[in-house]
Amino acid sequence: MGSWGAFERDLLQQMPLILAGLLNTLELAVVISITGFLLGIFVFFLTLSKNNLVRNSINAYISFFIGMPLIVLLFLMYYGLPQWGIRLNPFTVAVIGFTLNVAAYNAAYLKTAFNGLDTSQIEAATAQGFKPSQIFRLITLPQVLRTSVPALTNQVIGNLKDSSITFLIQYTEFFARMQELASTNFQFFKAYLVTALVYLLLVSVIVLVARSIENRLFIRAS
């Protein structure tokens, strides 16, 4: 292996590009976590529909996107759609693909939490004349969100880590920039070690924030 001094010199030289890539990674991770969360709530709401067609269609959606490898979905959109005259930039493809995938997982987490709820509150609210949307917004959703914090946190962490595959659709995120660094000096171990440490740091921040949120929710619920 070459000296760390030479690697550090190359690292500093490419630091502007690397930081730009890191910013792209964070931007994508934040966007898909928010859009996937919001769409996941909507999908979860539809799983509670009394209409069999709606409920079965949504369950099929969840099964489809959980079962499809994310990279296949991204490739289908980025490399496949142009054959039909539809061309999307890498960021748009990543956001749409990740959002559809993440929403399915989040809806599944929320549904699992819902199955563990005490239904007496919902039955009492229904007897008092609450509309289904009011029951969902005031009773169901707050409780399932509180219970699902660990699972949703893991999903956000997964979003951050999985964003690294978007370099395969030409999105210049952090991992892509570190790949470029490694290819210029062939010090792959050092480049990937630094990459791993950066991801570990970011994941640690997410975990700390999630624990803070979970503690606040626990205190409020007590």
DOLOBA-405088 format. One line per field, with one value per residue: residue number from 1; x, y, z of N, C-alpha, C in turn. Coordinates in steps of 0.05 Angstrom, whole numbers. Example, Ala and Ser with C-alpha at 12.3 -4.5 7.8 and 13.67 -1.06 7.14 Angstrom:
residues 2
nr c(1,2)
n_x c(264,257)
n_y c(-114,-45)
n_z c(156,142)
ca_x c(246,273)
ca_y c(-90,-21)
ca_z c(156,143)
c_x c(264,258)
c_y c(-66,1)
c_z c(156,157)
END
This chain:
residues 222
nr c(1,2,3,4,5,6,7,8,9,10,11,12,13,14,15,16,17,18,19,20,21,22,23,24,25,26,27,28,29,30,31,32,33,34,35,36,37,38,39,40,41,42,43,44,45,46,47,48,49,50,51,52,53,54,55,56,57,58,59,60,61,62,63,64,65,66,67,68,69,70,71,72,73,74,75,76,77,78,79,80,81,82,83,84,85,86,87,88,89,90,91,92,93,94,95,96,97,98,99,100,101,102,103,104,105,106,107,108,109,110,111,112,113,114,115,116,117,118,119,120,121,122,123,124,125,126,127,128,129,130,131,132,133,134,135,136,137,138,139,140,141,142,143,144,145,146,147,148,149,150,151,152,153,154,155,156,157,158,159,160,161,162,163,164,165,166,167,168,169,170,171,172,173,174,175,176,177,178,179,180,181,182,183,184,185,186,187,188,189,190,191,192,193,194,195,196,197,198,199,200,201,202,203,204,205,206,207,208,209,210,211,212,213,214,215,216,217,218,219,220,221,222)
n_x c(17,7,35,3,7,10,-41,-73,-60,-82,-134,-147,-140,-182,-224,-265,-299,-313,-340,-383,-407,-420,-458,-497,-511,-533,-575,-607,-619,-648,-692,-717,-729,-767,-808,-818,-837,-883,-915,-918,-950,-998,-1007,-1011,-1058,-1095,-1093,-1127,-1177,-1246,-1262,-1256,-1230,-1196,-1164,-1141,-1113,-1076,-1047,-1025,-991,-955,-931,-909,-869,-837,-819,-791,-724,-689,-650,-663,-711,-692,-658,-694,-725,-686,-654,-689,-739,-724,-727,-779,-787,-785,-748,-712,-676,-620,-627,-683,-702,-680,-707,-762,-760,-738,-776,-825,-809,-791,-838,-871,-846,-849,-904,-916,-889,-920,-970,-960,-951,-1001,-1032,-1020,-1046,-1093,-1158,-1202,-1204,-1212,-1260,-1292,-1289,-1312,-1364,-1379,-1387,-1345,-1311,-1279,-1231,-1219,-1212,-1167,-1129,-1128,-1126,-1107,-1060,-1022,-1009,-989,-945,-913,-901,-873,-825,-771,-768,-778,-734,-693,-705,-694,-639,-626,-641,-602,-555,-568,-571,-523,-522,-539,-501,-496,-534,-514,-515,-481,-461,-435,-408,-395,-358,-317,-303,-281,-237,-208,-196,-160,-112,-106,-109,-148,-165,-157,-189,-240,-243,-244,-292,-328,-323,-344,-398,-412,-408,-450,-494,-492,-507,-560,-582,-576,-609,-658,-664,-670,-719,-752,-748,-773,-825,-838,-839,-881,-922,-925)
n_y c(-24,46,107,142,196,210,193,227,276,271,265,314,346,331,345,386,364,317,334,359,314,288,323,317,264,269,304,272,229,255,276,229,202,235,239,185,172,204,186,133,137,151,106,67,85,73,18,8,14,0,-18,-72,-76,-32,-42,-91,-77,-41,-73,-107,-70,-59,-109,-117,-75,-84,-134,-126,-116,-58,-36,-58,-32,21,17,1,47,87,67,38,67,109,82,85,136,168,207,216,254,232,245,253,202,172,194,183,126,108,131,103,52,58,77,33,-2,29,33,-20,-26,8,-15,-64,-45,-24,-70,-87,-54,-33,-42,-20,35,55,31,56,110,106,92,140,172,191,207,163,186,222,189,162,203,226,185,133,141,173,136,90,113,126,76,55,80,58,22,57,90,54,48,99,100,58,83,122,91,59,96,98,65,93,114,81,96,142,183,231,219,214,164,154,194,180,133,152,178,134,108,141,139,87,69,34,10,49,91,68,55,106,122,86,102,153,143,113,153,187,153,145,196,198,157,178,224,199,170,212,233,189,185,233,224,180,203,239,204,179)
n_z c(0,-14,15,69,66,11,-4,27,5,-47,-32,-8,-52,-85,-53,-58,-98,-74,-28,-53,-75,-28,-8,-47,-36,16,5,-29,5,46,18,-4,42,66,25,18,69,74,30,47,93,69,36,76,101,62,64,104,85,74,27,-14,-64,-65,-20,-32,-78,-59,-23,-61,-86,-45,-37,-88,-94,-49,-62,-110,-131,-114,-148,-197,-208,-212,-256,-295,-300,-313,-355,-385,-396,-434,-483,-494,-504,-459,-418,-361,-312,-271,-216,-212,-227,-185,-141,-152,-158,-108,-73,-85,-70,-16,8,6,42,89,96,106,156,187,183,210,261,271,273,323,358,409,395,419,428,376,363,401,385,335,350,373,330,300,239,191,172,212,256,239,235,287,325,306,273,305,345,318,293,336,357,314,309,316,271,228,234,221,168,147,155,121,73,68,63,18,-21,-45,-89,-131,-163,-204,-240,-260,-223,-187,-130,-62,-56,-110,-121,-86,-109,-156,-134,-114,-162,-185,-156,-142,-91,-63,-15,25,7,8,61,86,63,87,141,140,126,171,210,194,199,254,273,255,286,338,334,325,373,408,390,400,456,471,452,484,534,529,521,569)
ca_x c(0,22,35,-21,12,2,-70,-85,-56,-102,-160,-151,-142,-209,-244,-289,-317,-322,-360,-406,-419,-432,-482,-517,-521,-551,-600,-624,-628,-669,-716,-731,-739,-792,-828,-825,-852,-910,-930,-922,-973,-1022,-1011,-1021,-1086,-1111,-1095,-1149,-1202,-1266,-1266,-1238,-1214,-1175,-1147,-1125,-1095,-1054,-1031,-1009,-971,-935,-917,-893,-846,-819,-807,-773,-699,-689,-632,-678,-730,-678,-648,-718,-733,-665,-644,-711,-758,-716,-736,-807,-787,-786,-721,-711,-649,-614,-639,-712,-705,-674,-728,-786,-756,-736,-801,-843,-798,-791,-866,-882,-835,-860,-932,-915,-882,-943,-991,-953,-956,-1030,-1043,-1015,-1061,-1118,-1178,-1224,-1206,-1223,-1288,-1306,-1290,-1332,-1391,-1385,-1393,-1321,-1307,-1255,-1207,-1214,-1201,-1140,-1112,-1127,-1122,-1091,-1034,-1003,-1000,-972,-920,-897,-892,-857,-800,-746,-769,-775,-706,-677,-711,-679,-611,-625,-643,-576,-536,-576,-567,-497,-525,-548,-479,-500,-551,-500,-519,-455,-463,-411,-393,-384,-335,-296,-295,-263,-212,-194,-187,-137,-87,-108,-109,-176,-171,-158,-212,-264,-243,-254,-321,-343,-323,-363,-425,-416,-413,-476,-513,-492,-522,-588,-590,-578,-633,-681,-667,-681,-747,-765,-750,-793,-851,-843,-845,-908,-942,-926)
ca_y c(0,71,122,157,223,213,191,251,297,267,269,343,358,326,350,401,346,297,347,362,288,283,340,303,241,278,315,250,214,271,278,203,195,251,231,157,173,215,167,110,142,150,78,54,94,59,-10,6,18,-21,-27,-95,-71,-13,-55,-112,-64,-30,-95,-115,-50,-63,-134,-113,-59,-97,-157,-118,-104,-29,-30,-65,-10,45,11,1,75,104,56,27,86,123,68,93,165,182,210,230,257,213,252,248,173,162,202,167,98,104,138,81,29,64,80,6,-12,45,25,-46,-22,21,-35,-82,-31,-21,-96,-91,-34,-40,-31,-9,64,59,24,77,134,100,94,168,186,201,197,147,203,234,167,156,226,233,162,111,149,180,112,73,126,124,48,48,97,42,12,79,98,35,54,123,91,43,102,134,71,50,118,94,50,111,120,63,111,167,204,235,222,212,140,156,211,165,114,167,182,108,101,159,132,58,62,28,4,74,106,55,58,133,122,71,118,176,132,106,178,196,135,151,220,190,141,197,240,181,164,236,234,167,192,253,211,163,221,250,183,170)
ca_z c(0,-14,40,75,57,-17,-5,39,-15,-68,-19,-5,-79,-95,-32,-67,-112,-54,-12,-70,-76,-1,-7,-64,-21,38,-7,-38,29,60,1,-6,69,70,6,24,94,69,14,63,109,51,29,101,105,42,72,124,70,75,-1,-19,-87,-57,-1,-46,-97,-43,-14,-84,-89,-24,-43,-112,-90,-30,-75,-132,-123,-120,-171,-221,-212,-222,-283,-312,-305,-325,-380,-400,-405,-458,-506,-498,-507,-433,-408,-336,-302,-250,-190,-213,-227,-158,-122,-158,-152,-79,-60,-88,-55,13,17,10,67,112,99,119,184,201,185,231,287,274,281,351,374,422,377,434,423,350,365,417,368,314,363,379,306,286,212,188,169,238,272,229,241,315,342,295,263,326,360,302,288,361,359,291,307,310,244,210,236,205,140,140,153,96,51,66,52,-8,-40,-58,-114,-152,-181,-227,-259,-266,-203,-175,-101,-47,-63,-137,-119,-73,-129,-173,-119,-113,-188,-193,-143,-138,-62,-58,13,40,-3,17,90,92,56,108,166,136,128,199,224,187,212,283,276,251,309,361,330,329,401,421,383,414,484,474,448,507,557,524,524,597)
c_x c(18,20,9,-18,3,-29,-83,-82,-77,-130,-167,-154,-170,-231,-268,-309,-329,-344,-386,-421,-433,-458,-504,-529,-540,-577,-618,-636,-651,-694,-731,-742,-765,-814,-837,-842,-880,-927,-936,-946,-999,-1028,-1022,-1050,-1104,-1113,-1118,-1176,-1221,-1273,-1246,-1220,-1190,-1155,-1129,-1105,-1071,-1036,-1013,-986,-948,-918,-899,-868,-827,-805,-788,-747,-698,-672,-646,-697,-716,-668,-672,-726,-712,-657,-667,-731,-750,-724,-765,-810,-788,-758,-722,-682,-644,-627,-669,-718,-701,-697,-753,-783,-754,-762,-821,-835,-801,-820,-878,-872,-847,-889,-934,-908,-906,-966,-985,-958,-986,-1042,-1039,-1030,-1085,-1140,-1202,-1227,-1219,-1253,-1304,-1309,-1311,-1360,-1399,-1389,-1369,-1319,-1281,-1229,-1199,-1202,-1172,-1121,-1108,-1120,-1102,-1063,-1014,-992,-982,-945,-901,-885,-871,-831,-775,-746,-765,-747,-688,-681,-695,-649,-607,-626,-615,-556,-543,-573,-541,-500,-532,-525,-481,-519,-540,-505,-493,-457,-436,-395,-381,-359,-312,-286,-275,-236,-195,-182,-163,-111,-85,-104,-137,-183,-175,-183,-238,-266,-254,-284,-337,-345,-343,-392,-431,-422,-441,-498,-515,-508,-552,-598,-594,-603,-658,-686,-678,-711,-763,-769,-771,-821,-858,-852,-874,-929,-945,-946)
c_y c(25,85,137,186,228,211,216,274,295,272,299,356,354,332,365,382,326,309,352,336,281,298,327,279,249,289,292,235,229,271,251,194,210,241,202,155,182,196,141,113,140,121,62,60,78,29,-14,10,-6,-32,-49,-90,-53,-27,-76,-100,-52,-51,-107,-96,-54,-88,-131,-98,-69,-120,-150,-106,-75,-23,-37,-42,14,41,12,29,91,94,45,47,102,109,74,123,181,183,227,232,238,219,246,218,162,169,186,138,92,110,115,57,34,66,52,-6,3,37,-2,-44,-11,1,-56,-70,-29,-48,-102,-72,-46,-27,-19,21,70,53,45,102,130,103,122,184,198,190,181,163,215,213,162,178,230,209,142,120,157,156,94,86,124,96,41,64,80,32,34,90,80,40,79,116,75,61,115,115,63,71,114,79,69,120,103,75,139,190,207,240,216,187,141,173,197,143,128,172,156,101,118,150,102,50,56,23,30,90,94,55,85,135,109,88,141,166,124,131,188,179,140,176,214,175,159,214,223,174,188,238,213,173,213,242,194,180,231,229,173,186)
c_z c(0,12,43,66,29,-20,5,19,-37,-57,-17,-32,-90,-75,-41,-81,-93,-37,-27,-72,-50,2,-24,-50,1,27,-16,-15,43,44,0,21,74,51,11,50,89,52,29,81,93,43,53,105,86,49,92,111,73,47,-7,-43,-80,-39,-15,-66,-82,-32,-36,-89,-70,-30,-68,-107,-69,-44,-98,-122,-132,-145,-197,-228,-224,-250,-303,-320,-321,-352,-398,-412,-430,-484,-513,-501,-482,-421,-383,-326,-278,-223,-190,-212,-198,-139,-127,-150,-122,-65,-61,-71,-25,24,23,37,91,117,113,149,199,204,207,258,292,283,311,369,387,406,392,430,396,350,380,400,346,326,369,353,292,258,210,186,195,257,265,238,271,333,331,289,285,341,343,296,313,363,337,289,302,281,223,210,219,176,131,137,127,72,46,53,24,-30,-56,-84,-137,-171,-206,-248,-263,-247,-187,-145,-88,-55,-91,-136,-106,-92,-148,-160,-119,-141,-198,-181,-136,-109,-53,-29,29,33,8,48,99,86,78,134,163,138,157,215,219,199,242,290,274,276,334,358,335,358,416,415,399,443,489,472,472,531,553,528,552,614)
END
